[in-house]
Amino acid sequence: MELDAAIEAQGLVALRGKVVTGDALHCNRRTVAAINAGGGNWCLALKANQESLLSDARGCFTGLEAAHPEAVTEDTGHGRKETRKAIVVSAKALGD
């Protein structure tokens, strides 16, 4: 139900030039197709329970030759230090 509502809502918003983010629930073909149809870009969480897709995604990071845009943040709190790193790569190698 939540997934269907999110996909429907994407049709009501101008997505061209925007980045749509979503948790692992939204990491599926229908969501990506809706975002692409609206001209948007996407950044979706991927969990290990989608083994084939995760393997394809890891393949996007192997053999990177040129410099890719990246961002690193570091945060300390609650007795731990967290480092997050994001690298922008093409997702064309992802499975159908």
SVG drawing of the C-alpha trace seen along z (x, -y; Angstrom):
<svg xmlns="http://www.w3.org/2000/svg" viewBox="-2 -20 44 33">
<polyline fill="none" stroke="black" stroke-width="0.4" points="0.0,0.0 2.8,-2.5 4.7,-1.6 1.7,-2.1 0.9,-5.4 4.5,-6.6 4.5,-5.7 1.2,-7.5 2.5,-10.6 5.5,-10.7 3.1,-11.3 1.9,-14.4 5.3,-16.1 7.6,-17.6 10.6,-15.3 12.7,-16.6 16.1,-17.6 15.3,-16.3 16.8,-13.4 14.3,-11.1 15.5,-9.2 14.0,-6.2 14.6,-3.4 14.9,0.3 11.1,0.7 11.3,-1.6 14.3,0.2 12.3,1.9 11.6,1.7 8.2,0.0 9.6,-2.9 12.6,-3.4 10.4,-3.3 8.1,-6.0 11.0,-8.2 12.6,-7.7 9.3,-8.4 9.1,-11.8 12.6,-12.7 14.1,-12.4 17.1,-10.8 17.1,-8.4 19.1,-7.3 17.6,-4.2 18.8,-2.1 19.7,1.5 19.8,4.3 21.6,7.7 18.2,9.5 18.3,8.6 21.4,10.6 21.5,10.4 20.9,6.6 23.4,6.1 26.0,8.0 25.3,5.9 25.5,2.7 28.9,3.7 30.1,4.3 29.4,0.6 32.2,-0.3 34.9,2.1 37.5,0.8 36.6,-2.9 39.2,-4.6 38.2,-8.3 37.5,-10.4 33.9,-10.3 32.0,-12.8 32.0,-11.8 31.1,-13.1 32.3,-12.0 30.8,-13.0 32.0,-12.1 29.8,-12.3 30.5,-11.5 27.7,-10.9 26.3,-8.3 29.8,-7.0 30.6,-6.1 32.1,-7.7 30.3,-7.2 31.8,-7.8 29.6,-7.9 31.0,-8.0 28.9,-8.3 30.4,-7.9 28.4,-8.8 28.7,-6.1 26.6,-5.1 23.9,-2.5 23.7,-1.2 25.4,2.1 22.5,2.9 20.5,6.0 17.2,5.8"/>
</svg>
